[in-house]
């Protein structure tokens, strides 16, 4: 089976935050206030060499979040998507500290910042509940993968900077773009 991955082309990303909005809208029933599964990061903002990328869980092949979780709430699907079980999560935050992308998000409960259950990008593939059930939608959001669709963030990217899908196909598309540009600093086409 295919291994699903995200890739953001920094030469195409225009920092519009359309991917962030698309994710929030598609998963609104599962996201509590303050949780943001996807964000756009810009370096050298307003200067020469400015670059933006859309960042979320990268569904790593050797996911550090899985390695450090004492509750064993993370699991890998047949598609290579890293999902978590909110019912098992104890809110310790180890995954947040281990993740180099800052993907795990925690709702802050109360004035002293005690943590609730962890939330993160699901690659729009739901969770451990039955596909398309109300419980799955309420806890984990949309399950577009079961419908044969791409994650909403990539689907609605206006410049097609955010690629999602089979890792081999995504890599092939990106290699073609880089070859077409012909140089590291060439404008995207």
N, C-alpha and C positions, 0 to 999 in steps of 0.2 A: 504494500500500500504506500501511497505518497506520503512524504514528510512535508507538512505545512510550515511555511515561514513568512515573515514580513521582511521587506527591504525598502528603505526610504532613500530615494535618489536626491541627494542634497543639491544637485544642480537644477532640479525641477521644483523643489519645495519652495513655495512663496510665502510661507508663514501665515496662511489664511485661516488656520485653525478649523477648517471644514471637517477634517477627520475627527477632531475633538468633539465638535457639535454632533456629527453623525453618530459617533459612539454613544454619546449621552442620550440622544433621541431614541436610538434603537434599543438601548438597555435601561430606559428610564425607570422601569418598575423594579429593577434590581439594585439600582444605585441610590445610596443614601446621600444626603446632602454632604458635600465636602469630598466625596470620592470622585476621582477623575482617573479613569483607566488609561487614557491616552493624553499626551501633551506634546507640544511643539517646543523644541529647544533650539535657540539661535545663538551662534557664537559670532563674535566680532560684529555685533549689531550696529548697523549704520556706518560701518567702516568697510574699506576695501577688503575683499575676501570673506564677506559675510556669508554664512551658510546656515540653513535651517534643516532640521530633520524631525520627523514625527516619531515619538518614542512610546513604547508600551512594553508589555511582556514580549520577549523575543522567543519564547518557547524553546529554550536552549536544549541542545542535545545532551549536555551534561549539566543539568540545571542545579545551581547552587542552593536554590530555595528548597528543593527536594532533599538535598543532602543534610541540611541543618534542621529540618522540621522535626521536633520531638513528638509531635502528634501524628506524624505520617499522613497528613491530610492531602498531600500532592500525589498525583498520578499522571501517567503519560498515556494518551489515547493511541490507537493504532495509527493515527495520522501524525503522531509526533507532537501533538498539542499538549502542553502542560496545563492541567486543570487541578482544582482543589475542591475539597469537600468542606463546606462551611460548617457542617454539623460536627466535624472532627476538630476544627480549628479551635485552639485555646487562646489565641490572641497574644502570644508571647513576643512576636515581632522579630524573631530570628531571621525569618525569610526576608524581611525588609533590609536588614543589615547585610545579608549575604548577596542580595541581588545587585549586580552592577548597573542595572538600568532603573532602579527605583520603582519597579513595577508594582510590588505589593502596596496596597493602600489600606489604611486603617481609619475607621470612623473614630473620632475623638468623643468619648463619653464623659460628660461632666467637666467641671472647671479644672480638674487636675490632670486631664489628658489620659485617663485610663483607656485602654484600647478595647475595641469591640472585635468582631470577626474580621479577618482579612478579606480583601477583595482585590481582584486583578483582572486583566484582560483574559477573556476566554476564547479568543479567536472566533467569536460569535458561534461557539459550538456547545453552548449550554453548560451542563454540569452532570453530576451523577444521578440526578432524578430522571424519570421517564421522559423521553424526547417529546417536546411540544406540550408538556403538561403545565398546568398553572403553577405547580410548585417549582418547576425548573425555571420558568419565566420570572417568577417572583424572586428567587434566590440568585440566579445567574444571568438572567437576561435572554436575549435572542439566541436561537439555535439555527442560524442560517446555513451552516455547514451540512446539517441533516437534510436541508432543502436543496443542496447542490449549489449554493450561492457563496460568493466571497463575503468576508467580513464587511460590514457596512462602511467602516472607515476607509478601506481601500476602494470600495465600490463608488464612493462619492468624491474621491480625490479629484479635483478639477483638472490638475496638471498631470495626473497619473504618476506622481512622484512616489506615492505609497503603493507598493506592489505587495500582493498577498496571494498565497496559493502554494502549489507544489514547488518545493525548493529548487528542483532542477529547471522547471519552467521559468521561475522568477530569476534565477541566476542567468539563464540563457538570454532573457530579455535585457537584463542589466548589462551583460557582456556586449550585446549588440549595440546598446546605447553608447557605451564607452568607446567601442571601436568606431562608431559613427562620428563621435566627437573628435577623435584623433589626437587629442592632447588633454592633459590634466586640467588645464584652465580654459578650455574651449567652452563657448556658450552652448547650452542645451538646444537640441533641435527636435 
